[in-house]
Amino acid sequence: MPDDLNWAIGGEAGDGIDSTGKIFAQALSRAGRHVFTSKDFASRIRGGYTAYKVRTSVDRVESVVDRLDVLIALTQRTVDENMDELHEGSVIIYDGERTTMQDLEIPEGMIGLDVPLKSLAEDAGGAIMRNVVALGAACEVAAFPIDNLAESLEKRFGGKGEAIVENNKRAAELGQEYVQEHYDHEFDYDLETTDNDYVLLNGDEAIGMGALAAGCRFYSGYPITPATNVMEYLTGRIERYGGTVIQAEDELSAINMALGAARAGARAMTATSGPGIDLMTETFGLVATTETPLVIVDVMRSGPSTGMPTKQEQGDLNMLLYGGHGEIPRFVLAPTTVSECFHKAVEAFNLAEKYQTPVYLASDLALAVTEQTFPPEEFDMDAVEIDRGNVVSEDAIDEWSNEKGQFQPHLATEDGVSPRAFPGMAGGAHMTTGLEHDALGRRTEDTDVRIEQVEKRTRKVETAREREDWSPREFGDEDADTLVVSWGSNEGAMREAMGFLEEEDVSVRFLSIPYLFPRADLSADIEAAEEVIVVECNATGQLADVIEHDALTRVKRINKYNGVRFKADELADDVKRALGESAEVTA
């Protein structure tokens, strides 16, 4: 019996695939099981293939794998799309009464369960519940207590009235009973439940939660896949803490509104994806020149141009590191797990205010849409520390004023960090501009002042480089000859891939990079390794280029750019191939 179960539902956009998957994922989580989800959806409202996959185990799971055990197929294409992951013994649940499914041929060695989903749903109160009937059937196949599914249905439909909840529960029961009565088969699955308590959330939600914990009180954004869920999470929540969410007319307005809020003293944030970052770049320079603390989230997706809005890619790294005219000081953080989205959001706000510098928080689609379980203590709000940096009190304002009593918001200090006064602070009135300026914020073209201000802004980043910990996250055998380096959402897949590699007697040291600028110097680590492999979801190897630049040595590259995230078993094979070994890892 496998240690994990891999379940999926697939059909067309508009078939309720996402909501059905979430109901099942929540049921598993509430039953004390770990959950890791993935989504495949088209860039349209209706039509086009879409799927929701759930991997579950009593042990922690951090990646998807190339194996599918139970599939709810609402269309023929669902079977076709997943054929490579189905295996002998896989169970396919479908509705043979549907015209498009009447001729479905179940591949040899697999088990087909023809369940009249629509008819049973109508018996329960309405055809709209056909997916819930399928969930009931899946519970029987996986020996998963239907009571746990019932709890999830109550949470999902509780606001729509008791009748709706009861109808859905009945629909699930009918699906379970149909399999019991019509299929005398011993299935290979028996999902254990535990008393463990887990939180289930995705990366966008974790970023929103982290922003709230960090004291963010202003968010402005324009809807764009896959960043919109950050705004949706904050809406209705940030108001409880005296904050506000504004949906702007475009990305230019979004970042300019956030800039204004930050200048007024609020912790502010905006979130977008690659096309939005393009539009925000000019204001990004204004944020840096005016030394305004601001957090900008880039949830990366496939590009360029409109690209594939609902597909995975890590193609924005060069833009985040170097984008903008002139030389712009910045920080670039990249959370590597869903939980790290929370922690790095908090850290981004602290860095922004401590060094009065804009911070890019670089997430990606795989993190954004993946729902994963964590123990509640992972998100300990009481442990969050807020550092607002060099904010001057009214009592100390004179210490930061010139001989005329004028406050100096761009004073060239030893560490590069100037004093900061909020609007309305007595003695703290000042101006600033996107033009080059002096210590008072007044525009100037004086060559000496220009040099002083450029060096001052650059010095802030160097100060941060010395004061903060930019270490990578390290896993595996520190003495291994093979060093793998990656960033972003690839961490989970690589960590699980290491388990597959260990079974093949392949020892690996893995460095996951959460800080892209400033970043740790990996020269010694690279020199100590016989083989260095950089793993990332882009075509050109943007992180690999950076590492080669820093370490002055060539590295091997594993690049994936087909719009699909890495899978653990696939990545293990890729590493073996990069090392010149035969690759055939089985999940």
C-alpha positions as CSV (number, residue, x, y, z in Angstrom):
1,M,0.0,0.0,0.0
2,P,1.5,3.4,-0.9
3,D,2.2,5.9,1.9
4,D,0.3,8.6,0.0
5,L,-2.8,8.9,-2.1
6,N,-2.8,11.0,-5.3
7,W,-6.3,12.1,-6.2
8,A,-7.6,14.4,-9.0
9,I,-10.8,15.7,-10.6
10,G,-10.7,17.1,-14.1
11,G,-13.1,18.6,-16.6
12,E,-13.8,21.9,-18.2
13,A,-13.5,25.4,-16.7
14,G,-16.9,26.2,-15.2
15,D,-17.5,22.6,-14.1
16,G,-16.8,23.5,-10.4
17,I,-13.5,21.7,-10.5
18,D,-11.7,24.2,-8.1
19,S,-14.4,24.2,-5.5
20,T,-14.7,20.4,-5.5
21,G,-11.0,20.0,-5.1
22,K,-11.0,22.5,-2.2
23,I,-13.8,20.6,-0.4
24,F,-11.9,17.4,-0.6
25,A,-8.6,19.0,0.4
26,Q,-10.3,20.6,3.4
27,A,-11.9,17.3,4.4
28,L,-8.5,15.6,4.4
29,S,-6.9,18.4,6.3
30,R,-9.7,18.3,8.9
31,A,-9.1,14.6,9.3
32,G,-5.6,15.3,10.4
33,R,-3.9,14.4,7.1
34,H,-1.2,16.4,5.3
35,V,-2.3,17.8,2.0
36,F,-0.4,19.3,-1.0
37,T,-2.5,20.5,-4.0
38,S,-1.8,21.5,-7.5
39,K,-4.0,23.0,-10.2
40,D,-4.0,23.0,-14.0
41,F,-6.4,25.5,-15.4
42,A,-6.9,27.4,-18.7
43,S,-6.8,31.2,-19.1
44,R,-10.5,31.5,-19.7
45,I,-13.8,31.6,-17.7
46,R,-15.5,28.7,-19.3
47,G,-14.2,25.8,-21.5
48,G,-10.7,24.5,-21.7
49,Y,-9.2,21.6,-19.6
50,T,-8.9,22.2,-15.9
51,A,-7.9,19.9,-13.1
52,Y,-7.3,20.0,-9.3
53,K,-5.0,17.4,-7.8
54,V,-4.5,16.5,-4.2
55,R,-1.6,14.5,-2.7
56,T,-2.3,13.4,0.9
57,S,-0.4,11.4,3.6
58,V,-0.2,11.2,7.3
59,D,3.4,12.4,6.8
60,R,4.4,15.8,5.5
61,V,4.2,16.1,1.7
62,E,5.9,18.9,-0.2
63,S,5.5,18.2,-3.9
64,V,3.4,16.5,-6.6
65,V,4.6,13.3,-8.1
66,D,4.1,11.5,-11.4
67,R,1.4,9.1,-10.1
68,L,-2.4,9.3,-10.0
69,D,-4.3,6.8,-7.9
70,V,-7.9,8.0,-8.1
71,L,-9.3,10.2,-10.9
72,I,-12.7,11.7,-11.2
73,A,-13.1,12.3,-14.9
74,L,-15.9,14.6,-16.1
75,T,-14.6,14.5,-19.7
76,Q,-12.7,12.1,-22.0
77,R,-9.9,14.7,-22.2
78,T,-9.4,14.3,-18.4
79,V,-8.4,10.7,-18.9
80,D,-6.2,11.5,-21.9
81,E,-4.4,14.3,-20.1
82,N,-3.6,12.1,-17.2
83,M,-2.7,8.9,-19.0
84,D,1.0,9.2,-18.2
85,E,0.3,9.4,-14.4
86,L,-2.4,6.6,-14.3
87,H,-1.1,3.1,-13.5
88,E,-2.2,-0.4,-13.0
89,G,-4.8,-0.3,-10.2
90,S,-5.7,3.3,-10.7
91,V,-9.4,4.0,-10.2
92,I,-11.3,6.2,-12.7
93,I,-14.8,7.5,-11.6
94,Y,-17.0,8.7,-14.5
95,D,-20.6,9.2,-15.5
96,G,-21.4,6.8,-18.3
97,E,-24.8,8.3,-18.8
98,R,-23.2,11.5,-20.2
99,T,-23.2,11.4,-24.0
100,T,-19.5,12.4,-24.1
101,M,-18.6,9.6,-21.7
102,Q,-20.6,6.7,-23.1
103,D,-17.8,5.3,-25.2
104,L,-15.1,5.8,-22.6
105,E,-12.6,2.9,-22.7
106,I,-10.9,2.1,-19.4
107,P,-7.2,1.3,-20.0
108,E,-6.1,-2.2,-19.3
109,G,-5.2,-2.8,-15.7
110,M,-7.2,0.1,-14.4
111,I,-10.5,0.1,-12.6
112,G,-13.5,2.0,-14.1
113,L,-16.4,3.0,-11.9
114,D,-19.4,4.1,-13.9
115,V,-21.4,6.1,-11.5
116,P,-24.5,8.0,-12.6
117,L,-23.4,11.3,-11.1
118,K,-26.0,13.6,-12.5
119,S,-28.9,11.2,-11.8
120,L,-27.9,10.6,-8.2
121,A,-27.4,14.4,-7.7
122,E,-30.9,15.0,-9.0
123,D,-32.2,12.5,-6.5
124,A,-30.4,14.5,-3.8
125,G,-31.9,17.8,-4.9
126,G,-30.2,19.0,-8.0
127,A,-27.8,18.1,-10.8
128,I,-25.4,20.9,-9.7
129,M,-24.3,18.5,-6.9
130,R,-22.9,15.8,-9.3
131,N,-19.3,16.6,-8.2
132,V,-20.3,16.0,-4.6
133,V,-21.7,12.6,-5.6
134,A,-18.3,11.9,-7.1
135,L,-16.6,12.9,-3.9
136,G,-18.8,10.4,-2.0
137,A,-17.7,7.7,-4.5
138,A,-14.1,8.6,-4.0
139,C,-14.5,8.3,-0.2
140,E,-15.6,4.8,-0.6
141,V,-12.7,3.9,-3.0
142,A,-10.2,5.4,-0.6
143,A,-11.8,4.1,2.6
144,F,-12.1,7.7,3.8
145,P,-14.7,8.4,6.4
146,I,-17.6,10.3,4.8
147,D,-18.2,12.1,8.1
148,N,-15.1,14.1,7.4
149,L,-16.4,15.1,4.0
150,A,-19.7,16.1,5.6
151,E,-17.8,18.5,7.9
152,S,-16.1,20.1,4.9
153,L,-19.5,20.4,3.1
154,E,-20.9,22.2,6.2
155,K,-18.1,24.7,6.1
156,R,-18.5,25.2,2.4
157,F,-22.2,25.6,2.2
158,G,-23.2,26.6,5.8
159,G,-23.9,30.1,4.8
160,K,-26.5,29.0,2.2
161,G,-28.9,27.4,4.6
162,E,-29.4,24.0,6.2
163,A,-31.3,22.6,3.3
164,I,-28.4,23.1,0.9
165,V,-26.0,21.5,3.4
166,E,-28.2,18.5,3.9
167,N,-28.7,18.1,0.1
168,N,-25.0,18.0,-0.4
169,K,-24.5,15.5,2.4
170,R,-27.1,13.3,0.9
171,A,-25.5,13.6,-2.6
172,A,-22.2,12.4,-1.1
173,E,-23.9,9.5,0.7
174,L,-25.6,8.4,-2.6
175,G,-22.2,8.4,-4.3
176,Q,-20.7,6.2,-1.6
177,E,-23.7,3.9,-1.5
178,Y,-23.7,3.4,-5.2
179,V,-20.1,2.1,-5.2
180,Q,-20.8,-0.1,-2.2
181,E,-23.8,-1.7,-3.9
182,H,-22.6,-2.0,-7.5
183,Y,-18.9,-2.7,-7.2
184,D,-17.6,-5.7,-5.2
185,H,-14.0,-4.8,-5.3
186,E,-11.2,-4.5,-2.7
187,F,-9.5,-1.2,-3.4
188,D,-5.9,-0.7,-2.5
189,Y,-6.4,2.4,-0.3
190,D,-7.3,3.0,3.3
191,L,-6.8,6.6,4.4
192,E,-5.8,6.8,8.0
193,T,-7.1,9.8,10.0
194,T,-5.4,11.4,13.0
195,D,-6.1,13.9,15.7
196,N,-3.6,16.4,14.3
197,D,-4.7,20.0,13.7
198,Y,-3.6,21.7,10.5
199,V,-4.1,25.0,8.7
200,L,-4.7,24.7,4.9
201,L,-3.8,27.7,2.8
202,N,-2.0,28.8,-0.4
203,G,0.9,31.1,-1.0
204,D,-1.2,34.2,-1.9
205,E,-3.2,33.8,1.3
206,A,0.0,33.3,3.3
207,I,1.4,36.6,1.8
208,G,-1.8,38.4,2.8
209,M,-1.7,36.9,6.3
210,G,2.0,37.9,6.7
211,A,1.2,41.4,5.5
212,L,-1.5,41.8,8.1
213,A,0.8,40.4,10.8
214,A,3.5,42.8,9.8
215,G,1.1,45.8,10.2
216,C,0.2,46.5,6.6
217,R,-2.6,48.9,6.6
218,F,-2.9,49.9,2.9
219,Y,-3.1,47.7,-0.1
220,S,-3.8,48.8,-3.7
221,G,-3.8,46.5,-6.7
222,Y,-5.2,45.7,-10.0
223,P,-6.6,42.2,-10.7
224,I,-4.1,40.0,-12.5
225,T,-3.5,36.2,-12.5
226,P,-2.0,34.8,-10.3
227,A,-1.7,37.7,-7.8
228,T,-5.4,38.6,-7.4
229,N,-5.9,36.2,-4.4
230,V,-3.6,38.4,-2.3
231,M,-6.1,41.3,-2.7
232,E,-9.0,38.9,-2.2
233,Y,-7.5,37.6,1.0
234,L,-6.9,41.1,2.4
235,T,-10.4,42.4,1.5
236,G,-12.7,42.1,4.5
237,R,-9.8,41.4,6.8
238,I,-7.5,44.4,6.7
239,E,-10.5,46.6,7.6
240,R,-10.7,44.9,11.0
241,Y,-7.3,46.5,11.8
242,G,-8.0,50.0,10.5
243,G,-6.6,49.3,7.0
244,T,-8.1,49.6,3.5
245,V,-7.9,47.8,0.2
246,I,-8.3,49.8,-3.1
247,Q,-8.8,48.2,-6.5
248,A,-7.1,50.6,-8.8
249,E,-7.8,51.2,-12.4
250,D,-4.4,49.8,-13.5
251,E,-1.0,48.8,-12.2
252,L,0.4,52.4,-12.5
253,S,-2.3,53.7,-10.2
254,A,-1.8,50.8,-7.8
255,I,1.8,51.4,-7.2
256,N,1.4,55.2,-7.0
257,M,-1.4,54.9,-4.5
258,A,0.8,52.5,-2.4
259,L,3.7,55.0,-2.7
260,G,1.4,57.8,-1.4
261,A,0.2,55.7,1.6
262,A,3.8,54.7,2.4
263,R,4.9,58.4,2.3
264,A,2.1,59.2,4.7
265,G,3.5,56.6,7.2
266,A,1.4,53.5,6.6
267,R,2.9,50.2,5.9
268,A,1.8,49.7,2.3
269,M,1.9,46.9,-0.3
270,T,0.9,46.2,-3.9
271,A,0.9,42.8,-5.7
272,T,1.0,42.0,-9.4
273,S,2.6,39.7,-11.9
274,G,5.2,40.2,-14.6
275,P,3.1,42.5,-17.0
276,G,2.3,44.6,-14.0
277,I,5.9,44.9,-12.9
278,D,6.7,46.2,-16.4
279,L,4.2,49.0,-15.8
280,M,5.3,49.7,-12.3
281,T,9.0,50.0,-13.0
282,E,9.1,53.8,-13.5
283,T,7.5,54.4,-10.1
284,F,9.7,51.8,-8.6
285,G,12.6,54.2,-9.3
286,L,10.7,57.0,-7.7
287,V,10.1,54.8,-4.6
288,A,13.8,54.2,-4.3
289,T,15.0,57.7,-5.0
290,T,12.5,59.2,-2.5
291,E,13.7,56.5,0.0
292,T,10.1,55.3,0.6
293,P,9.6,51.9,2.2
294,L,7.3,49.9,0.0
295,V,6.7,46.1,-0.6
296,I,5.9,45.0,-4.1
297,V,4.8,41.4,-4.7
298,D,5.5,39.8,-8.0
299,V,3.7,36.5,-8.4
300,M,5.5,35.2,-11.5
301,R,3.8,33.4,-14.4
302,S,4.7,32.4,-17.9
303,G,5.7,35.2,-20.2
304,P,6.7,37.3,-22.1
305,S,3.8,39.6,-23.0
306,T,0.5,38.0,-21.9
307,G,2.2,34.6,-22.2
308,M,0.3,31.9,-20.3
309,P,-1.3,33.6,-17.4
310,T,-2.2,30.4,-15.6
311,K,1.1,28.5,-16.0
312,Q,4.2,28.3,-13.9
313,E,7.5,30.1,-14.6
314,Q,10.3,31.9,-12.8
315,G,11.2,34.2,-15.7
316,D,11.2,37.6,-13.9
317,L,14.4,37.3,-12.0
318,N,16.5,39.5,-14.2
319,M,13.8,42.2,-14.2
320,L,13.6,42.1,-10.4
321,L,17.4,42.3,-10.0
322,Y,18.1,44.9,-12.7
323,G,14.9,46.5,-14.0
324,G,14.5,50.2,-14.2
325,H,16.6,53.1,-15.7
326,G,19.5,54.2,-13.6
327,E,21.0,52.3,-10.7
328,I,18.2,51.5,-8.2
329,P,18.9,50.1,-4.7
330,R,16.5,47.3,-3.8
331,F,15.9,44.1,-1.9
332,V,14.7,40.9,-3.6
333,L,13.2,38.2,-1.4
334,A,11.9,34.9,-2.8
335,P,9.8,32.7,-0.4
336,T,10.5,29.0,-1.0
337,T,7.4,27.4,0.6
338,V,3.9,28.4,1.3
339,S,4.7,29.0,4.9
340,E,7.7,31.1,4.0
341,C,5.4,33.3,2.0
342,F,4.1,34.4,5.4
343,H,7.5,34.8,7.0
344,K,9.1,36.6,4.1
345,A,6.2,39.0,3.8
346,V,6.8,40.1,7.4
347,E,10.6,40.3,6.7
348,A,9.9,42.4,3.6
349,F,8.1,45.1,5.5
350,N,10.8,45.2,8.2
351,L,13.6,45.5,5.6
352,A,11.7,48.2,3.7
353,E,11.4,50.4,6.7
354,K,14.7,49.7,8.3
355,Y,16.5,50.7,5.1
356,Q,13.9,52.9,3.5
357,T,14.2,50.9,0.3
358,P,11.7,49.1,-1.9
359,V,11.4,45.4,-1.5
360,Y,10.4,42.9,-4.2
361,L,8.7,39.8,-2.8
362,A,9.1,37.3,-5.7
363,S,6.6,34.5,-5.5
364,D,5.4,32.3,-8.4
365,L,2.3,30.7,-9.6
366,A,3.1,27.3,-8.1
367,L,3.3,28.8,-4.7
368,A,0.3,31.1,-5.2
369,V,-2.2,28.4,-6.0
370,T,-0.8,25.5,-4.0
371,E,-2.7,24.7,-0.9
372,Q,-0.7,23.0,1.8
373,T,-1.2,21.9,5.4
374,F,0.8,23.3,8.3
375,P,0.5,23.1,12.1
376,P,-1.1,26.4,13.4
377,E,2.0,27.3,15.4
378,E,3.8,27.8,12.1
379,F,1.9,31.1,11.9
380,D,2.5,32.4,15.4
381,M,1.3,36.0,15.3
382,D,2.7,36.7,18.8
383,A,6.2,35.9,17.6
384,V,6.1,38.5,14.8
385,E,8.5,41.4,15.4
386,I,7.9,44.7,13.8
387,D,10.9,47.1,13.2
388,R,9.9,50.4,11.7
389,G,13.5,51.6,11.4
390,N,14.9,55.1,12.1
391,V,11.6,56.8,12.8
392,V,12.4,60.1,14.6
393,S,10.4,61.1,17.7
394,E,9.4,64.7,18.1
395,D,11.7,65.0,21.1
396,A,14.7,64.1,18.9
397,I,13.8,65.9,15.8
398,D,16.3,68.7,16.4
399,E,19.2,66.2,16.2
400,W,18.3,65.5,12.6
401,S,17.8,69.2,11.6
402,N,20.3,71.6,10.1
403,E,21.4,74.9,11.7
404,K,18.3,76.6,10.4
405,G,16.0,74.0,12.1
406,Q,15.1,72.3,8.8
407,F,14.5,68.5,9.0
408,Q,16.9,66.5,6.7
409,P,15.0,63.4,5.4
410,H,17.9,62.5,3.0
411,L,20.8,63.2,5.3
412,A,23.9,61.3,4.2
413,T,24.5,59.3,7.4
414,E,27.4,56.8,8.0
415,D,25.2,53.8,7.4
416,G,23.2,55.4,4.6
417,V,19.9,55.3,6.5
418,S,18.4,58.7,7.0
419,P,16.0,59.9,9.7
420,R,12.3,59.5,8.9
421,A,9.5,61.7,10.1
422,F,5.8,61.1,9.5
423,P,3.5,63.8,8.2
424,G,2.2,66.0,11.0
425,M,5.2,65.5,13.3
426,A,6.2,68.9,14.8
427,G,9.5,70.1,13.2
428,G,9.5,67.2,10.7
429,A,8.0,69.0,7.7
430,H,10.0,68.3,4.5
431,M,9.7,67.7,0.8
432,T,11.2,65.1,-1.5
433,T,11.2,64.6,-5.3
434,G,12.1,62.1,-8.0
435,L,14.7,64.6,-9.2
436,E,18.1,64.3,-7.6
437,H,18.0,66.2,-4.3
438,D,20.0,67.3,-1.4
439,A,19.6,66.3,2.3
440,L,16.5,68.5,2.6
441,G,14.9,66.8,-0.4
442,R,15.2,69.9,-2.6
443,R,16.2,69.3,-6.2
444,T,19.8,69.9,-7.2
445,E,22.3,69.2,-10.0
446,D,25.3,69.9,-7.8
447,T,27.9,67.3,-8.7
448,D,29.2,66.8,-5.2
449,V,25.7,66.4,-3.8
450,R,24.9,64.0,-6.6
451,I,27.8,61.8,-5.7
452,E,26.9,62.0,-2.0
453,Q,23.3,60.9,-2.5
454,V,24.1,58.1,-5.0
455,E,26.7,56.7,-2.6
456,K,24.3,57.2,0.4
457,R,21.5,55.2,-1.3
458,T,23.9,52.4,-2.3
459,R,25.4,52.4,1.2
460,K,22.1,51.4,2.7
461,V,22.2,48.1,0.8
462,E,25.8,47.5,1.9
463,T,24.8,48.2,5.5
464,A,22.0,45.7,5.2
465,R,24.4,43.2,3.7
466,E,26.6,43.4,6.8
467,R,23.8,43.5,9.4
468,E,21.3,41.0,8.1
469,D,21.5,37.2,7.7
470,W,21.3,36.4,4.0
471,S,22.1,32.7,4.4
472,P,20.4,30.1,2.1
473,R,18.3,27.3,3.5
474,E,20.4,24.1,3.6
475,F,19.3,20.5,3.3
476,G,20.9,17.1,2.8
477,D,24.5,15.9,3.3
478,E,26.8,18.9,3.8
479,D,29.8,16.7,2.7
480,A,28.1,15.5,-0.6
481,D,30.1,15.9,-3.8
482,T,27.0,17.1,-5.6
483,L,25.6,20.6,-4.8
484,V,22.1,21.5,-6.1
485,V,21.0,25.2,-5.9
486,S,17.5,26.5,-6.6
487,W,15.0,29.1,-5.5
488,G,11.3,29.8,-5.1
489,S,8.7,27.0,-5.2
490,N,11.2,24.4,-6.4
491,E,12.3,23.7,-2.8
492,G,9.6,21.2,-1.9
493,A,10.1,19.2,-5.1
494,M,13.8,19.1,-4.6
495,R,13.6,18.1,-0.9
496,E,11.4,15.1,-1.9
497,A,13.6,14.3,-4.9
498,M,16.5,13.9,-2.4
499,G,14.6,11.1,-0.8
500,F,14.3,9.3,-4.2
501,L,18.0,10.0,-4.8
502,E,19.0,8.5,-1.5
503,E,17.3,5.3,-2.4
504,E,19.5,5.2,-5.5
505,D,22.6,5.9,-3.4
506,V,23.0,9.4,-4.8
507,S,24.0,11.9,-2.1
508,V,23.1,15.6,-2.6
509,R,23.6,18.8,-0.7
510,F,20.8,21.3,-1.5
511,L,20.9,25.1,-1.0
512,S,17.5,26.9,-1.5
513,I,18.0,30.6,-2.0
514,P,15.4,32.9,-0.4
515,Y,17.5,36.1,-0.7
516,L,18.3,37.1,-4.3
517,F,19.6,40.5,-3.6
518,P,21.5,41.0,-1.5
519,R,22.5,37.3,-1.5
520,A,24.9,35.0,0.1
521,D,28.3,34.4,-1.4
522,L,28.3,30.7,-2.5
523,S,31.8,30.7,-3.9
524,A,33.2,28.5,-1.2
525,D,30.2,26.1,-1.4
526,I,30.6,25.8,-5.2
527,E,34.4,25.3,-4.9
528,A,33.9,22.5,-2.4
529,A,31.6,20.6,-4.7
530,E,32.6,18.3,-7.6
531,E,29.3,18.9,-9.4
532,V,27.0,22.0,-9.2
533,I,23.5,21.9,-10.6
534,V,21.1,24.9,-10.6
535,V,17.4,24.1,-10.9
536,E,14.8,26.7,-12.0
537,C,11.6,27.2,-14.0
538,N,12.9,29.3,-16.9
539,A,14.6,28.7,-20.2
540,T,17.8,30.7,-19.9
541,G,18.9,29.8,-16.4
542,Q,18.7,33.3,-14.9
543,L,19.8,32.2,-11.4
544,A,22.5,30.0,-12.9
545,D,23.8,33.1,-14.7
546,V,23.9,35.1,-11.5
547,I,25.8,32.2,-9.7
548,E,28.3,31.9,-12.5
549,H,28.9,35.7,-12.3
550,D,29.4,35.6,-8.6
551,A,31.5,32.4,-8.4
552,L,33.4,32.8,-11.7
553,T,32.8,29.1,-12.6
554,R,30.4,27.2,-14.8
555,V,27.5,25.2,-13.4
556,K,25.1,22.6,-14.8
557,R,21.5,23.6,-15.4
558,I,18.1,22.0,-15.1
559,N,15.6,24.3,-16.7
560,K,11.9,23.7,-17.1
561,Y,9.8,26.1,-19.1
562,N,6.7,24.3,-20.4
563,G,4.4,26.0,-17.9
564,V,4.3,23.0,-15.4
565,R,6.0,22.9,-12.0
566,F,8.7,20.4,-11.1
567,K,7.6,17.1,-9.7
568,A,9.7,15.3,-7.1
569,D,10.3,12.1,-9.0
570,E,10.8,13.9,-12.3
571,L,13.4,16.2,-10.7
572,A,15.3,13.2,-9.2
573,D,15.5,11.8,-12.7
574,D,16.8,15.2,-14.0
575,V,19.5,15.3,-11.4
576,K,20.7,11.8,-12.2
577,R,20.8,12.7,-15.9
578,A,22.8,15.8,-15.1
579,L,25.3,13.6,-13.2
580,G,25.5,11.3,-16.2
581,E,23.6,8.4,-14.6
582,S,20.7,6.4,-15.9
583,A,17.4,7.8,-14.7
584,E,14.3,5.8,-13.8
585,V,12.9,6.9,-10.4
586,T,9.5,5.5,-9.4
587,A,7.2,7.5,-7.1
